[in-house]
Amino acid sequence: MRLAGPLRVVAIILTAGLTWILVSLLLGTQSGFSRLQQLLSSPENPPTAVSGWGSSVMPLQVSAAPSGRGGARSRHNKPRPRRYKCGLPRPCPELHLAFRLVSGAANVIGPKICLEDKMLMSSVKNNVGRGLNIALVNDVNELLKFIRTLHEGTLVFVASYDDPATKMNEETRRIFSELGSSVAKELGFRDSWVFVGAKGVQDKSPFEQHTKNSKSSNKYEGWPEALEMEGCIPQRTADVQ
């Protein structure tokens, strides 16, 4: 009979506790259940996270966050591929010269001529002009004076801008053909043309691109697309006597 009082108190406490847990579950807070679960959990049974009413229970996973710049790199921030002389994707072999030519785009963006990582001509250097950019030459007589006096083995880099052909005469076209061009004789008004040749070559140059000015295929309103060419040119070595 003496135990009736204490048992009644324990029963009241258990009833109140269960009522509190039930109310917490019904209201969606689940705080009472979570606290009770944490109290009853053992080191072998870590607490779990409940993501919402009626959802599955998933074990909590703790991971260390990366620290410092090294850990901040994501898979999207991949290192940029290495570029070599004149922006080439791979280095040239020994005794070869790296080059890159870009013709002008319409009459708006000037051409570029790069040799061995040195920008010889570009709009930024302010040394390009309409016509054939071997040098800043737009007069056919000056052009002939320039290319007639080339020494044997001299490399010639050409990038068109706007119009390469209107002022060319038969002698000019013949000389470019002798430098290794395959298309100099058929260059037309506002064609795009990039070319690398040399004085005294025996065969046609493999370094040449040409796009005709055509209304049906022009990228710009009155001009074809710009041309870009890069590669490695073998150096000419002097013959040993």
NORVENPE-V716744 format. One record per pair of residues at least 6 apart in sequence whose ideal C-beta (glycine too) atoms are under 6 Angstrom apart, sorted by the first residue. I is the first residue (numbers start at 0). J is the second residue. Records with the same first field share a line. If there is no record, write none. Layout:
# NORVENPE-V716744
I->J ; J
This chain:
# NORVENPE-V716744
19->31
20->31 ; 32
23->29 ; 30 ; 31
27->52
37->46
40->46
47->56 ; 58
48->59
49->56
83->90
84->97 ; 115 ; 116
85->97 ; 99 ; 113 ; 116
86->99
87->97 ; 229
91->97 ; 231
94->234
95->231 ; 233
96->115 ; 232
97->115 ; 231
98->114
99->113 ; 229
100->112 ; 158 ; 193 ; 228
101->110 ; 111 ; 227
102->110 ; 158 ; 159 ; 191 ; 193 ; 225 ; 226
103->109 ; 110 ; 160
104->225
105->219 ; 222
106->161
109->122 ; 127 ; 160
110->127 ; 132 ; 158 ; 160
111->121
112->119 ; 120 ; 156 ; 158
120->126 ; 127 ; 132
126->135
128->135 ; 137
129->160 ; 161
130->137
131->157 ; 163
132->158 ; 160
133->157
136->142
139->166
146->174
149->198
151->198 ; 199
152->199 ; 235
153->198
154->197
155->178 ; 196
156->195
157->194
158->193
159->191 ; 192
162->188 ; 189
163->186 ; 192
164->186 ; 187 ; 188
165->188
172->183 ; 184
175->183
176->183
178->196
179->196 ; 200 ; 203 ; 204
180->194 ; 196
181->203
182->209
189->212 ; 222
190->211 ; 212
191->210 ; 223 ; 226
192->209
193->208 ; 226 ; 228
194->207
195->206
196->204
208->226 ; 228
210->223
212->223
217->223
218->224
